[in-house]
C-alpha cells in the first residue's frame, strides 16, 4: 500500500519511501489522529521532522498549512527520497532537508513551533533528544514522540512536560509542551 498525503493541499498524493520496514513510517490512522490534534496549531507553524525517513510527517504538516518544514535525517538514501517527494509536490521552497545525526539536534539555529521525533525504537534515546530540543522549541511549543508502548518516558524532561498520550497498537504518540 503506497504512502499518501492524507489531507490539505497535497491530499491523495503518493510519497516514495524506502522498501521494507527500514524507516517505519507513521501509518495513516495515527498520522490522521496526530494532525487532527495539531489542527489548531499547524497553520503558519515552523515544523521540525527529526529522523524524517521519507518525510511523510513533515510533508503532511506542509500540506495542512505549516509555513516551513525542516527535515533532519542521517541516511543519505532517505534524504534523497525526501528531496524527491518535495520536488514531486513542488514544495522545495517551504522546506529544508538536512543530512545529519538527528539524535543531536543542537546544531539547528532556528526555533520550531512543532517538533516530531520518530527514532528507531531500538535506539532508546528519546529523553536525551527531548532535553536537547529545549534550545530550539518556542515557548509553548510541542514535541511529539513516536515511541514503543513499553518505553516509559518521564513526565518532565528539561523544559518539557507531558500533556497527552495516544496509543495505536504497539506505538504511542507522546505530546510534550515546553514551559
C-alpha positions, 0 to 999 in steps of 0.5 A: 500500500503506497504512502499518501498525503492524507489531507490539505493541499497535497491530499491523495498524493503518493510519497516514495519511501524506502522498501521494507520496514527500514524507516517505519513510517507513521501509518495513516490512522495515527498520522490522521489522529496526530494532525487532527490534534495539531489542527489548531496549531499547524497553520503558519507553524515552523515544523521540525521532522527529526529522523524524517525517513521519507518525510511523510510527517513533515510533508503532511504538516506542509500540506495542512498549512505549516509555513516551513518544514525542516527535515533532519535525517542521517541516511543519505538514501532517505534524504534523497527520497525526501528531496524527491517527494518535495520536488514531486509536490513542488514544495522545495521552497517551504522546506529544508532537508538536512543530512545529519545525526538527528539524535543531536539536534543542537546544531539547528539555529532556528526555533520550531513551533512543532517538533516530531521525533520518530527514532528507531525504537531500538535506539532508546534515546528519546529523553536525551533528544527531548532535553536537547530540543529545549534550545530550539522549541518556542515557548509553548511549543510541542514535541511529539514522540513516536515511541514503543508502548513499553518505553516509559518516558518521564513526565518532565524532561528539561523544559518539557512536560507531558500533556497527552498520550495516544496509543495505536497498537504497539506505538504511542504518540507522546505530546510534550509542551515546553514551559 
